[in-house]
Amino acid sequence: MRLLLRLVTLGIAIFFASEIASTQGSPAFQFQFTEKPGPYAVGIKVVKQYDRSRKFQVTVDSSNGASATDSPRPLQTLVWYPAEKSSQRPMSFGDYAELIKTETSFDKPVEQGKPQSFVEAFMHGTEDLYAWAVRDAVVKAGHFPLVIYAPSVNAPATENIELCEYLASEGFVVIASPSMGAMSRTMTVDIAGANAEAQDISFLIDYAKSLPDSDMSEVAAMGYSWGGMGALFAAARDQRIRALISVDGSFRYSPETVRQAGDIHPDQMMIPLLVFSRAEESLEAWDAMRKDRDHCNCSPNVLNEWTRGDLVHVQMLGISHIQFSSLYQRSERFKREGMHFVPADYSLEEGAASYNWMARYAIEFLNAYLKNDQAAHHILGQGTLQNGVPKHLLSVSVRLAGAKHE
């Protein structure tokens, strides 16, 4: 668990520190999501709902100051979906940012402390930029596969707007809610936190049954960083989930957390798994992170254990952990501080290109396994150069279910 906490610190939480070096910035860098929209316009709706089976502490303002009170668990739910074309103004990133203030209060903005101020710091300077989705656009007729997105530790549902909108434009219903702990807005990096996010995922799948356009026979879970742990837990327990995507998910770096859960058995899971992973730290760096020298991490590696389902592993060679989020890459702050995190001699521009290729491979995986698209299967299996990927940007390996390790 200490290693996992260290990894989280190295990945996302390190940005809470105000003293991060800013001398290696690239002011000219401008993150661009260059993938063209799919055949569908994109709509978004914001749903205010509660999981009344679980208690939650919410902040209440009174004459005596702010206090916490018990409430049903609030789940501000964002739904991106294929929509009819609209002449209405699309969402700005500022519109998305406003949603963060009402994640748990719905109708009255509240201050959430670090999780909220952290995101606001990265939204600064991007509020006037426009996204693709039109709020409450008319739903496109038809039934579309469902993707539940689980954010990273403490993150809002909006940390990967471009990715979620892109999936919707390609014919998927995408649903997300904030990363929150078992009893409060603050996520905890432990079994209780992972269980809470897994329960949120299953709750959102239940909710999707009420949507007129969701195909409940084709459901995928996708999780980024700590959200990857929650998505794995959900996929192991919820048989409705038929495919899993890990965006540099924490389970790869903390198999002992998986083992401690007791009921998560990767060697028994038969669904396909797509894993995106960042450039690796050195063996010496990993050794330095292992503070508890008296206890060996003897838990099985999740990817090595994943033998009963297809495994597609995309190694992103020019990207750091935080660059799997468009929220961070597009920010003014990242221009100043991004080079502190970029691996080797890669540029911020190559990191942005890597994000775009991540989105492309995610679409091909979902098309292959939720839409049974044989052309997508072929793309996943062939070489990266054949797919037009620039040299040295990423590598892809595919291991089919039942295949032996080389």
Secondary structure, DSSP 8 states (H G I E B T S, - for coil): -HHHHHHHHHHTGGGG-TT---TT--TT----------SSEEEEEEEEEEEEEEEEEEEEEETTEEEEEEEEEEEEEEEEEEE----S---BHHHHHHHHTTTTTSSS----SHHHHHHHHHHTT-TT-B-S-EET--B-SS-EEEEEEE-STT--TTTTHHHHHHHHHTT-EEEE-----SSSSS--SSHHHHHHHHHHHHHHHHHHTT-TTEEEEEEEEEEETHHHHHHHHHHHH-TT--EEEEES-GGGT-HHHHHHHSS--GGG--S-EEEEE-----HHHHHHH---TTS------HHHH--SS-EEEEEETT--GGGG-HHHHTSHHHHHHGGGT--TT--HHHHHHHHHHHHHHHHHHHHHHHS--HHHHHHHHS-TTTTT--TTSEEEEEE-TT----
